[in-house]
């Protein structure tokens, strides 16, 4: 069953956008990016705290100096931050694609209407040769 007020999607040329359209798109993507970044930062802080505490316990148990572990700690922190940032990007992208920006919305459009769904559709069917009179 279709929605009672189903909208018809049509491509919009960038030159036809008004200043209001540009502001809505900019603001809509920016604040969503800000929220996702703030959440990613909160996750990174918690992971950094837990990782730092674990390293602190290991360093204390090893009776080692913290200076010897500064570079590994920075590397682990950088990898954690990068990983959380990369993992949070799909959330932002899905959110942006599902949202409306006034009269506009983003859409993913296939450039080829005949793209096969599986690799089996790429291989031509084989025909057995016919033998006999």
N, CA, C and O atoms as CSV, one atom per row, in Angstrom:
chain,resi,resn,atom,element,x,y,z
A,1,UNK,N,N,0.841,-1.175,0.000
A,1,UNK,CA,C,0.000,0.000,0.000
A,1,UNK,C,C,0.885,1.237,0.000
A,1,UNK,O,O,1.832,1.316,0.783
A,2,UNK,N,N,0.601,2.176,-0.843
A,2,UNK,CA,C,1.429,3.362,-0.928
A,2,UNK,C,C,0.955,4.428,0.049
A,2,UNK,O,O,-0.192,4.426,0.497
A,3,UNK,N,N,1.863,5.332,0.363
A,3,UNK,CA,C,1.537,6.427,1.271
A,3,UNK,C,C,0.540,7.370,0.599
A,3,UNK,O,O,0.588,7.544,-0.619
A,4,UNK,N,N,-0.357,7.979,1.368
A,4,UNK,CA,C,-1.359,8.843,0.758
A,4,UNK,C,C,-0.758,10.076,0.080
A,4,UNK,O,O,-1.317,10.577,-0.895
A,5,UNK,N,N,0.350,10.558,0.576
A,5,UNK,CA,C,0.980,11.737,-0.009
A,5,UNK,C,C,2.395,11.407,-0.446
A,5,UNK,O,O,3.344,12.067,-0.023
A,6,UNK,N,N,2.547,10.403,-1.280
A,6,UNK,CA,C,3.863,9.985,-1.738
A,6,UNK,C,C,4.462,11.085,-2.618
A,6,UNK,O,O,3.823,11.559,-3.557
A,7,UNK,N,N,5.674,11.475,-2.307
A,7,UNK,CA,C,6.342,12.520,-3.068
A,7,UNK,C,C,7.004,11.927,-4.304
A,7,UNK,O,O,7.486,10.795,-4.283
A,8,UNK,N,N,7.020,12.684,-5.348
A,8,UNK,CA,C,7.691,12.270,-6.569
A,8,UNK,C,C,9.081,12.884,-6.547
A,8,UNK,O,O,9.231,14.102,-6.447
A,9,UNK,N,N,10.097,12.034,-6.642
A,9,UNK,CA,C,11.467,12.512,-6.606
A,9,UNK,C,C,11.891,12.959,-7.995
A,9,UNK,O,O,11.602,12.296,-8.991
A,10,UNK,N,N,12.568,14.070,-8.046
A,10,UNK,CA,C,13.113,14.538,-9.309
A,10,UNK,C,C,14.469,15.166,-9.043
A,10,UNK,O,O,14.700,15.763,-7.992
A,11,UNK,N,N,15.361,15.020,-10.013
A,11,UNK,CA,C,16.709,15.554,-9.863
A,11,UNK,C,C,16.664,17.074,-9.885
A,11,UNK,O,O,15.927,17.677,-10.665
A,12,UNK,N,N,17.462,17.679,-9.019
A,12,UNK,CA,C,17.524,19.135,-8.921
A,12,UNK,C,C,18.910,19.578,-9.338
A,12,UNK,O,O,19.910,19.051,-8.850
A,13,UNK,N,N,18.974,20.544,-10.238
A,13,UNK,CA,C,20.257,21.098,-10.651
A,13,UNK,C,C,20.760,22.030,-9.549
A,13,UNK,O,O,19.988,22.815,-8.999
A,14,UNK,N,N,22.025,21.946,-9.233
A,14,UNK,CA,C,22.607,22.746,-8.157
A,14,UNK,C,C,22.429,24.237,-8.435
A,14,UNK,O,O,22.297,25.033,-7.505
A,15,UNK,N,N,22.424,24.610,-9.701
A,15,UNK,CA,C,22.260,26.020,-10.062
A,15,UNK,C,C,20.870,26.548,-9.708
A,15,UNK,O,O,20.679,27.757,-9.577
A,16,UNK,N,N,19.902,25.645,-9.553
A,16,UNK,CA,C,18.532,26.056,-9.255
A,16,UNK,C,C,18.244,26.183,-7.758
A,16,UNK,O,O,17.138,26.564,-7.375
A,17,UNK,N,N,19.217,25.872,-6.915
A,17,UNK,CA,C,18.997,25.953,-5.473
A,17,UNK,C,C,19.000,27.410,-5.013
A,17,UNK,O,O,19.794,28.229,-5.476
A,18,UNK,N,N,18.098,27.702,-4.099
A,18,UNK,CA,C,18.051,29.048,-3.532
A,18,UNK,C,C,19.028,29.126,-2.363
A,18,UNK,O,O,19.568,28.114,-1.916
A,19,UNK,N,N,19.239,30.327,-1.884
A,19,UNK,CA,C,20.102,30.506,-0.707
A,19,UNK,C,C,19.512,29.756,0.487
A,19,UNK,O,O,20.248,29.172,1.282
A,20,UNK,N,N,18.213,29.774,0.609
A,20,UNK,CA,C,17.545,29.062,1.693
A,20,UNK,C,C,17.784,27.548,1.594
A,20,UNK,O,O,18.007,26.881,2.604
A,21,UNK,N,N,17.736,27.018,0.371
A,21,UNK,CA,C,18.031,25.597,0.175
A,21,UNK,C,C,19.447,25.270,0.607
A,21,UNK,O,O,19.670,24.281,1.306
A,22,UNK,N,N,20.411,26.094,0.198
A,22,UNK,CA,C,21.811,25.874,0.567
A,22,UNK,C,C,21.986,25.916,2.077
A,22,UNK,O,O,22.701,25.089,2.642
A,23,UNK,N,N,21.344,26.866,2.730
A,23,UNK,CA,C,21.469,26.979,4.187
A,23,UNK,C,C,20.863,25.764,4.870
A,23,UNK,O,O,21.442,25.245,5.825
A,24,UNK,N,N,19.698,25.294,4.399
A,24,UNK,CA,C,19.074,24.112,4.993
A,24,UNK,C,C,19.966,22.873,4.838
A,24,UNK,O,O,20.130,22.102,5.784
A,25,UNK,N,N,20.536,22.686,3.654
A,25,UNK,CA,C,21.406,21.527,3.413
A,25,UNK,C,C,22.667,21.639,4.264
A,25,UNK,O,O,23.075,20.669,4.902
A,26,UNK,N,N,23.282,22.819,4.274
A,26,UNK,CA,C,24.498,23.005,5.071
A,26,UNK,C,C,24.211,22.768,6.546
A,26,UNK,O,O,24.910,21.996,7.202
A,27,UNK,N,N,23.192,23.428,7.064
A,27,UNK,CA,C,22.883,23.309,8.483
A,27,UNK,C,C,22.473,21.879,8.837
A,27,UNK,O,O,22.896,21.351,9.866
A,28,UNK,N,N,21.656,21.253,7.997
A,28,UNK,CA,C,21.201,19.892,8.276
A,28,UNK,C,C,22.328,18.884,8.321
A,28,UNK,O,O,22.326,17.989,9.166
A,29,UNK,N,N,23.290,19.015,7.424
A,29,UNK,CA,C,24.420,18.089,7.449
A,29,UNK,C,C,25.411,18.462,8.556
A,29,UNK,O,O,26.016,17.583,9.170
A,30,UNK,N,N,25.574,19.764,8.811
A,30,UNK,CA,C,26.551,20.193,9.813
A,30,UNK,C,C,26.148,19.755,11.211
A,30,UNK,O,O,26.961,19.172,11.929
A,31,UNK,N,N,24.910,20.021,11.612
A,31,UNK,CA,C,24.561,19.692,12.995
A,31,UNK,C,C,24.508,18.186,13.213
A,31,UNK,O,O,24.805,17.711,14.309
A,32,UNK,N,N,24.131,17.425,12.177
A,32,UNK,CA,C,24.175,15.975,12.316
A,32,UNK,C,C,25.623,15.495,12.460
A,32,UNK,O,O,25.908,14.590,13.244
A,33,UNK,N,N,26.523,16.102,11.704
A,33,UNK,CA,C,27.941,15.791,11.841
A,33,UNK,C,C,28.469,16.137,13.220
A,33,UNK,O,O,29.275,15.400,13.788
A,34,UNK,N,N,28.010,17.264,13.757
A,34,UNK,CA,C,28.426,17.683,15.100
A,34,UNK,C,C,27.965,16.668,16.152
A,34,UNK,O,O,28.733,16.301,17.040
A,35,UNK,N,N,26.719,16.220,16.051
A,35,UNK,CA,C,26.186,15.251,17.019
A,35,UNK,C,C,26.950,13.931,16.938
A,35,UNK,O,O,27.321,13.361,17.964
A,36,UNK,N,N,27.184,13.449,15.724
A,36,UNK,CA,C,27.919,12.188,15.560
A,36,UNK,C,C,29.347,12.345,16.073
A,36,UNK,O,O,29.875,11.436,16.714
A,37,UNK,N,N,29.975,13.481,15.799
A,37,UNK,CA,C,31.336,13.725,16.285
A,37,UNK,C,C,31.373,13.791,17.807
A,37,UNK,O,O,32.293,13.250,18.422
A,38,UNK,N,N,30.390,14.444,18.425
A,38,UNK,CA,C,30.348,14.521,19.888
A,38,UNK,C,C,30.167,13.132,20.502
A,38,UNK,O,O,30.800,12.804,21.506
A,39,UNK,N,N,29.310,12.326,19.899
A,39,UNK,CA,C,29.125,10.950,20.403
A,39,UNK,C,C,30.405,10.127,20.219
A,39,UNK,O,O,30.800,9.373,21.108
A,40,UNK,N,N,31.046,10.282,19.056
A,40,UNK,CA,C,32.309,9.564,18.815
A,40,UNK,C,C,33.375,10.016,19.804
A,40,UNK,O,O,34.171,9.204,20.275
A,41,UNK,N,N,33.394,11.296,20.116
A,41,UNK,CA,C,34.351,11.811,21.100
A,41,UNK,C,C,34.091,11.195,22.468
A,41,UNK,O,O,35.032,10.810,23.162
A,42,UNK,N,N,32.819,11.098,22.864
A,42,UNK,CA,C,32.487,10.507,24.157
A,42,UNK,C,C,32.920,9.038,24.214
A,42,UNK,O,O,33.461,8.583,25.221
A,43,UNK,N,N,32.679,8.309,23.134
A,43,UNK,CA,C,33.103,6.900,23.084
A,43,UNK,C,C,34.630,6.811,23.149
A,43,UNK,O,O,35.177,5.957,23.847
A,44,UNK,N,N,35.311,7.693,22.423
A,44,UNK,CA,C,36.773,7.679,22.417
A,44,UNK,C,C,37.340,8.011,23.790
A,44,UNK,O,O,38.338,7.421,24.205
A,45,UNK,N,N,36.720,8.943,24.498
A,45,UNK,CA,C,37.181,9.288,25.851
A,45,UNK,C,C,37.049,8.087,26.773
A,45,UNK,O,O,37.965,7.789,27.539
A,46,UNK,N,N,35.920,7.397,26.705
A,46,UNK,CA,C,35.720,6.221,27.567
A,46,UNK,C,C,36.725,5.128,27.213
A,46,UNK,O,O,37.342,4.537,28.099
A,47,UNK,N,N,36.891,4.861,25.912
A,47,UNK,CA,C,37.875,3.846,25.497
A,47,UNK,C,C,39.293,4.249,25.896
A,47,UNK,O,O,40.086,3.412,26.328
A,48,UNK,N,N,39.603,5.526,25.749
A,48,UNK,CA,C,40.930,6.009,26.145
A,48,UNK,C,C,41.165,5.871,27.630
A,48,UNK,O,O,42.261,5.510,28.059
A,49,UNK,N,N,40.137,6.159,28.423
A,49,UNK,CA,C,40.258,6.019,29.873
A,49,UNK,C,C,40.494,4.563,30.262
A,49,UNK,O,O,41.373,4.262,31.069
A,50,UNK,N,N,39.704,3.666,29.682
A,50,UNK,CA,C,39.838,2.240,30.011
A,50,UNK,C,C,41.198,1.717,29.553
A,50,UNK,O,O,41.867,0.987,30.283
A,51,UNK,N,N,41.600,2.096,28.341
A,51,UNK,CA,C,42.896,1.648,27.823
A,51,UNK,C,C,44.039,2.220,28.657
A,51,UNK,O,O,44.989,1.510,28.987
A,52,UNK,N,N,43.944,3.499,28.996
A,52,UNK,CA,C,44.982,4.117,29.831
A,52,UNK,C,C,45.074,3.470,31.204
A,52,UNK,O,O,46.167,3.263,31.731
A,53,UNK,N,N,43.921,3.151,31.778
A,53,UNK,CA,C,43.925,2.489,33.088
A,53,UNK,C,C,44.541,1.095,32.981
A,53,UNK,O,O,45.297,0.676,33.858
A,54,UNK,N,N,44.214,0.382,31.904
A,54,UNK,CA,C,44.790,-0.952,31.724
A,54,UNK,C,C,46.300,-0.866,31.550
A,54,UNK,O,O,47.040,-1.652,32.141
A,55,UNK,N,N,46.764,0.092,30.737
A,55,UNK,CA,C,48.208,0.285,30.591
A,55,UNK,C,C,48.837,0.676,31.923
A,55,UNK,O,O,49.940,0.233,32.244
A,56,UNK,N,N,48.145,1.500,32.697
A,56,UNK,CA,C,48.672,1.908,34.005
A,56,UNK,C,C,48.848,0.732,34.936
A,56,UNK,O,O,49.853,0.645,35.642
A,57,UNK,N,N,47.891,-0.170,34.948
A,57,UNK,CA,C,47.992,-1.369,35.790
A,57,UNK,C,C,49.154,-2.237,35.318
A,57,UNK,O,O,49.934,-2.733,36.131
A,58,UNK,N,N,49.270,-2.420,33.987
A,58,UNK,CA,C,50.363,-3.252,33.456
A,58,UNK,C,C,51.732,-2.631,33.752
A,58,UNK,O,O,52.678,-3.334,34.108
A,59,UNK,N,N,51.825,-1.321,33.601
A,59,UNK,CA,C,53.105,-0.646,33.872
A,59,UNK,C,C,53.460,-0.770,35.351
A,59,UNK,O,O,54.622,-0.982,35.697
A,60,UNK,N,N,52.461,-0.636,36.223
A,60,UNK,CA,C,52.705,-0.749,37.658
A,60,UNK,C,C,53.125,-2.172,38.026
A,60,UNK,O,O,54.041,-2.372,38.823
A,61,UNK,N,N,52.443,-3.156,37.436
A,61,UNK,CA,C,52.797,-4.543,37.733
A,61,UNK,C,C,54.185,-4.903,37.214
A,61,UNK,O,O,54.873,-5.740,37.798
A,62,UNK,N,N,54.597,-4.264,36.108
A,62,UNK,CA,C,55.919,-4.533,35.534
A,62,UNK,C,C,57.006,-3.718,36.210
A,62,UNK,O,O,58.183,-3.891,35.897
A,63,UNK,N,N,56.640,-2.832,37.132
A,63,UNK,CA,C,57.589,-1.948,37.819
A,63,UNK,C,C,58.434,-1.175,36.811
A,63,UNK,O,O,59.640,-1.004,36.989
A,64,UNK,N,N,57.772,-0.710,35.744
A,64,UNK,CA,C,58.467,0.031,34.692
A,64,UNK,C,C,58.130,1.518,34.814
A,64,UNK,O,O,57.227,1.922,35.545
A,65,UNK,N,N,58.898,2.311,34.064
A,65,UNK,CA,C,58.632,3.747,34.050
A,65,UNK,C,C,57.610,4.065,32.961
A,65,UNK,O,O,57.577,3.416,31.916
A,66,UNK,N,N,56.794,5.055,33.218
A,66,UNK,CA,C,55.760,5.459,32.267
A,66,UNK,C,C,56.384,5.987,30.985
A,66,UNK,O,O,55.825,5.815,29.902
A,67,UNK,N,N,57.554,6.638,31.106
A,67,UNK,CA,C,58.214,7.211,29.929
A,67,UNK,C,C,58.462,6.169,28.842
A,67,UNK,O,O,58.423,6.490,27.654
A,68,UNK,N,N,58.714,4.946,29.236
A,68,UNK,CA,C,58.996,3.890,28.267
A,68,UNK,C,C,57.754,3.510,27.460
A,68,UNK,O,O,57.867,2.912,26.390
A,69,UNK,N,N,56.587,3.851,27.964
A,69,UNK,CA,C,55.335,3.461,27.298
A,69,UNK,C,C,54.589,4.622,26.657
A,69,UNK,O,O,53.462,4.449,26.194
A,70,UNK,N,N,55.197,5.797,26.624
A,70,UNK,CA,C,54.500,6.955,26.061
A,70,UNK,C,C,54.185,6.781,24.578
A,70,UNK,O,O,53.069,7.067,24.143
A,71,UNK,N,N,55.152,6.317,23.810
A,71,UNK,CA,C,54.917,6.151,22.366
A,71,UNK,C,C,53.874,5.062,22.107
A,71,UNK,O,O,52.959,5.298,21.318
A,72,UNK,N,N,53.963,3.877,22.732
A,72,UNK,CA,C,52.896,2.889,22.519
A,72,UNK,C,C,51.517,3.391,22.960
A,72,UNK,O,O,50.514,3.104,22.306
A,73,UNK,N,N,51.467,4.137,24.066
A,73,UNK,CA,C,50.191,4.687,24.512
A,73,UNK,C,C,49.623,5.653,23.485
A,73,UNK,O,O,48.424,5.624,23.209
A,74,UNK,N,N,50.454,6.496,22.923
A,74,UNK,CA,C,49.992,7.451,21.904
A,74,UNK,C,C,49.541,6.731,20.641
A,74,UNK,O,O,48.544,7.113,20.027
A,75,UNK,N,N,50.268,5.693,20.252
A,75,UNK,CA,C,49.868,4.926,19.070
A,75,UNK,C,C,48.525,4.227,19.278
A,75,UNK,O,O,47.657,4.264,18.406
A,76,UNK,N,N,48.361,3.596,20.429
A,76,UNK,CA,C,47.098,2.916,20.722
A,76,UNK,C,C,45.955,3.928,20.781
A,76,UNK,O,O,44.869,3.671,20.263
A,77,UNK,N,N,46.196,5.064,21.406
A,77,UNK,CA,C,45.164,6.105,21.468
A,77,UNK,C,C,44.792,6.627,20.090
A,77,UNK,O,O,43.615,6.839,19.799
A,78,UNK,N,N,45.793,6.833,19.241
A,78,UNK,CA,C,45.526,7.285,17.885
A,78,UNK,C,C,44.737,6.275,17.077
A,78,UNK,O,O,43.820,6.638,16.340
A,79,UNK,N,N,45.096,5.000,17.216
A,79,UNK,CA,C,44.376,3.945,16.496
A,79,UNK,C,C,42.937,3.845,17.007
A,79,UNK,O,O,42.009,3.688,16.214
A,80,UNK,N,N,42.749,3.934,18.312
A,80,UNK,CA,C,41.388,3.905,18.868
A,80,UNK,C,C,40.558,5.080,18.353
A,80,UNK,O,O,39.413,4.894,17.939
A,81,UNK,N,N,41.120,6.279,18.376
A,81,UNK,CA,C,40.403,7.452,17.892
A,81,UNK,C,C,40.058,7.354,16.418
A,81,UNK,O,O,38.946,7.685,16.007
A,82,UNK,N,N,41.028,6.892,15.618
A,82,UNK,CA,C,40.789,6.722,14.191
A,82,UNK,C,C,39.700,5.680,13.946
A,82,UNK,O,O,38.813,5.883,13.118
A,83,UNK,N,N,39.773,4.572,14.669
A,83,UNK,CA,C,38.774,3.504,14.511
A,83,UNK,C,C,37.368,3.968,14.868
A,83,UNK,O,O,36.412,3.655,14.159
A,84,UNK,N,N,37.238,4.708,15.957
A,84,UNK,CA,C,35.914,5.216,16.345
A,84,UNK,C,C,35.418,6.218,15.306
A,84,UNK,O,O,34.232,6.230,14.978
A,85,UNK,N,N,36.306,7.052,14.790
A,85,UNK,CA,C,35.918,8.010,13.759
A,85,UNK,C,C,35.436,7.331,12.490
A,85,UNK,O,O,34.416,7.719,11.921
A,86,UNK,N,N,36.161,6.327,12.051
A,86,UNK,CA,C,35.771,5.583,10.841
A,86,UNK,C,C,34.464,4.827,11.087
A,86,UNK,O,O,33.606,4.768,10.206
A,87,UNK,N,N,34.312,4.252,12.273
A,87,UNK,CA,C,33.097,3.493,12.584
A,87,UNK,C,C,31.876,4.403,12.710
A,87,UNK,O,O,30.753,3.953,12.481
A,88,UNK,N,N,32.072,5.669,13.068
A,88,UNK,CA,C,30.930,6.568,13.240
A,88,UNK,C,C,30.466,7.181,11.923
A,88,UNK,O,O,29.338,7.666,11.839
A,89,UNK,N,N,31.310,7.170,10.895
A,89,UNK,CA,C,30.933,7.780,9.616
A,89,UNK,C,C,29.684,7.168,8.990
A,89,UNK,O,O,28.831,7.920,8.520
A,90,UNK,N,N,29.527,5.821,8.957
A,90,UNK,CA,C,28.289,5.269,8.377
A,90,UNK,C,C,27.020,5.729,9.078
A,90,UNK,O,O,25.982,5.873,8.431
A,91,UNK,N,N,27.078,5.965,10.403
A,91,UNK,CA,C,25.906,6.471,11.118
A,91,UNK,C,C,25.523,7.860,10.598
A,91,UNK,O,O,24.349,8.142,10.358
A,92,UNK,N,N,26.526,8.718,10.429
A,92,UNK,CA,C,26.273,10.056,9.903
A,92,UNK,C,C,25.715,9.986,8.483
A,92,UNK,O,O,24.749,10.673,8.152
A,93,UNK,N,N,26.333,9.152,7.651
A,93,UNK,CA,C,25.907,9.058,6.254
A,93,UNK,C,C,24.470,8.548,6.144
A,93,UNK,O,O,23.684,9.100,5.374
A,94,UNK,N,N,24.113,7.511,6.895
A,94,UNK,CA,C,22.734,7.010,6.866
A,94,UNK,C,C,21.756,8.075,7.353
A,94,UNK,O,O,20.670,8.231,6.796
A,95,UNK,N,N,22.148,8.804,8.393
A,95,UNK,CA,C,21.291,9.839,8.947
A,95,UNK,C,C,21.058,10.949,7.913
A,95,UNK,O,O,19.935,11.423,7.737
A,96,UNK,N,N,22.131,11.350,7.240
A,96,UNK,CA,C,22.025,12.396,6.224
A,96,UNK,C,C,21.150,11.931,5.061
A,96,UNK,O,O,20.343,12.709,4.553
A,97,UNK,N,N,21.294,10.692,4.637
A,97,UNK,CA,C,20.520,10.184,3.511
A,97,UNK,C,C,19.039,9.991,3.846
A,97,UNK,O,O,18.195,10.078,2.955
A,98,UNK,N,N,18.712,9.733,5.103
A,98,UNK,CA,C,17.316,9.534,5.491
A,98,UNK,C,C,16.589,10.837,5.799
A,98,UNK,O,O,15.365,10.840,5.929
A,99,UNK,N,N,17.310,11.930,5.917
A,99,UNK,CA,C,16.720,13.188,6.372
A,99,UNK,C,C,16.217,14.042,5.220
A,99,UNK,O,O,16.690,13.938,4.088
A,100,UNK,N,N,15.251,14.886,5.538
A,100,UNK,CA,C,14.754,15.882,4.594
A,100,UNK,C,C,15.359,17.238,4.940
A,100,UNK,O,O,15.579,17.549,6.111
A,101,UNK,N,N,15.622,18.031,3.925
A,101,UNK,CA,C,16.187,19.364,4.086
A,101,UNK,C,C,15.244,20.343,3.400
A,101,UNK,O,O,15.491,20.796,2.283
A,102,UNK,N,N,14.164,20.654,4.094
A,102,UNK,CA,C,13.137,21.470,3.471
A,102,UNK,C,C,12.466,20.664,2.372
A,102,UNK,O,O,11.889,19.608,2.629
A,103,UNK,N,N,12.544,21.164,1.152
A,103,UNK,CA,C,11.939,20.456,0.014
A,103,UNK,C,C,12.916,19.482,-0.631
A,103,UNK,O,O,12.593,18.876,-1.653
A,104,UNK,N,N,14.107,19.322,-0.053
A,104,UNK,CA,C,15.167,18.503,-0.647
A,104,UNK,C,C,15.523,17.321,0.245
A,104,UNK,O,O,15.225,17.301,1.439
A,105,UNK,N,N,16.164,16.349,-0.368
A,105,UNK,CA,C,16.796,15.247,0.356
A,105,UNK,C,C,17.867,14.649,-0.537
A,105,UNK,O,O,17.801,14.776,-1.760
A,106,UNK,N,N,18.845,14.003,0.058
A,106,UNK,CA,C,19.887,13.338,-0.706
A,106,UNK,C,C,19.392,11.965,-1.120
A,106,UNK,O,O,18.582,11.353,-0.424
A,107,UNK,N,N,19.881,11.482,-2.255
A,107,UNK,CA,C,19.492,10.151,-2.722
A,107,UNK,C,C,20.672,9.499,-3.422
A,107,UNK,O,O,21.454,10.166,-4.101
A,108,UNK,N,N,20.791,8.202,-3.252
A,108,UNK,CA,C,21.760,7.424,-4.001
A,108,UNK,C,C,21.053,6.897,-5.233
A,108,UNK,O,O,19.988,6.288,-5.134
A,109,UNK,N,N,21.638,7.128,-6.382
A,109,UNK,CA,C,21.002,6.761,-7.634
A,109,UNK,C,C,21.950,5.868,-8.419
A,109,UNK,O,O,23.130,6.187,-8.567
A,110,UNK,N,N,21.443,4.765,-8.915
A,110,UNK,CA,C,22.250,3.869,-9.727
A,110,UNK,C,C,22.540,4.530,-11.073
A,110,UNK,O,O,21.657,5.139,-11.678
A,111,UNK,N,N,23.772,4.406,-11.529
A,111,UNK,CA,C,24.128,4.988,-12.821
A,111,UNK,C,C,23.891,4.034,-13.969
A,111,UNK,O,O,23.928,4.437,-15.131
A,112,UNK,N,N,23.648,2.780,-13.659
A,112,UNK,CA,C,23.398,1.788,-14.695
A,112,UNK,C,C,22.136,1.015,-14.336
A,112,UNK,O,O,22.093,0.373,-13.287
A,113,UNK,N,N,21.113,1.060,-15.175
A,113,UNK,CA,C,19.871,0.383,-14.826
A,113,UNK,C,C,19.953,-1.139,-14.916
A,113,UNK,O,O,19.097,-1.826,-14.358
A,114,UNK,N,N,20.948,-1.679,-15.594
A,114,UNK,CA,C,21.037,-3.125,-15.803
A,114,UNK,C,C,22.184,-3.764,-15.045
A,114,UNK,O,O,22.842,-4.662,-15.570
A,115,UNK,N,N,22.436,-3.326,-13.840
A,115,UNK,CA,C,23.504,-3.909,-13.039
A,115,UNK,C,C,23.005,-5.230,-12.466
A,115,UNK,O,O,21.965,-5.259,-11.808
A,116,UNK,N,N,23.733,-6.337,-12.705
A,116,UNK,CA,C,23.277,-7.640,-12.190
A,116,UNK,C,C,23.409,-7.701,-10.672
A,116,UNK,O,O,24.298,-7.090,-10.080
A,117,UNK,N,N,22.505,-8.451,-10.065
A,117,UNK,CA,C,22.514,-8.590,-8.618
A,117,UNK,C,C,23.565,-9.583,-8.134
A,117,UNK,O,O,24.102,-9.426,-7.037
A,118,UNK,N,N,23.864,-10.596,-8.932
A,118,UNK,CA,C,24.826,-11.605,-8.521
A,118,UNK,C,C,25.813,-11.862,-9.644
A,118,UNK,O,O,25.580,-11.494,-10.796
A,119,UNK,N,N,26.896,-12.486,-9.296
A,119,UNK,CA,C,27.914,-12.804,-10.296
A,119,UNK,C,C,27.412,-13.863,-11.280
A,119,UNK,O,O,27.919,-13.943,-12.400
A,120,UNK,N,N,26.437,-14.670,-10.890
A,120,UNK,CA,C,25.941,-15.710,-11.799
A,120,UNK,C,C,25.259,-15.098,-13.014
A,120,UNK,O,O,25.217,-15.718,-14.076
A,121,UNK,N,N,24.734,-13.911,-12.873
A,121,UNK,CA,C,24.079,-13.270,-14.001
A,121,UNK,C,C,25.078,-12.721,-15.012
A,121,UNK,O,O,24.699,-12.350,-16.123
A,122,UNK,N,N,26.352,-12.667,-14.633
A,122,UNK,CA,C,27.369,-12.150,-15.539
A,122,UNK,C,C,27.827,-13.190,-16.551
A,122,UNK,O,O,28.280,-12.834,-17.639
A,123,UNK,N,N,27.717,-14.464,-16.209
A,123,UNK,CA,C,28.203,-15.517,-17.105
A,123,UNK,C,C,27.113,-15.893,-18.102
A,123,UNK,O,O,25.960,-16.078,-17.714
A,124,UNK,N,N,27.461,-16.006,-19.368
A,124,UNK,CA,C,26.449,-16.379,-20.356
A,124,UNK,C,C,26.047,-17.836,-20.165
A,124,UNK,O,O,26.857,-18.655,-19.731
A,125,UNK,N,N,24.819,-18.154,-20.483
A,125,UNK,CA,C,24.388,-19.547,-20.331
A,125,UNK,C,C,25.126,-20.444,-21.327
A,125,UNK,O,O,25.395,-20.041,-22.459
A,126,UNK,N,N,25.441,-21.640,-20.902
A,126,UNK,CA,C,26.110,-22.591,-21.795
A,126,UNK,C,C,25.076,-23.434,-22.503
A,126,UNK,O,O,24.087,-23.874,-21.917
A,127,UNK,N,N,25.330,-23.644,-23.770
A,127,UNK,CA,C,24.421,-24.456,-24.586
A,127,UNK,C,C,25.165,-25.715,-24.980
A,127,UNK,O,O,26.262,-25.650,-25.536
A,128,UNK,N,N,24.577,-26.840,-24.698
A,128,UNK,CA,C,25.200,-28.115,-25.045
A,128,UNK,C,C,25.120,-28.315,-26.553
A,128,UNK,O,O,24.089,-28.037,-27.166
A,129,UNK,N,N,26.214,-28.800,-27.153
A,129,UNK,CA,C,26.168,-29.027,-28.598
A,129,UNK,C,C,25.229,-30.174,-28.947
A,129,UNK,O,O,25.099,-31.137,-28.190
A,130,UNK,N,N,24.598,-30.066,-30.063
A,130,UNK,CA,C,23.679,-31.117,-30.513
A,130,UNK,C,C,24.407,-32.098,-31.394
A,130,UNK,O,O,25.139,-31.689,-32.296
A,131,UNK,N,N,24.226,-33.379,-31.160
A,131,UNK,CA,C,24.829,-34.427,-31.975
A,131,UNK,C,C,23.716,-35.233,-32.652
A,131,UNK,O,O,22.615,-35.362,-32.116
A,132,UNK,N,N,23.999,-35.735,-33.755
A,132,UNK,CA,C,23.046,-36.600,-34.419
A,132,UNK,C,C,22.604,-36.036,-35.762
A,132,UNK,O,O,22.976,-34.931,-36.157
A,133,UNK,N,N,21.772,-36.862,-36.465
A,133,UNK,CA,C,21.351,-36.453,-37.817
A,133,UNK,C,C,20.362,-35.334,-37.835
A,133,UNK,O,O,19.935,-34.904,-38.907
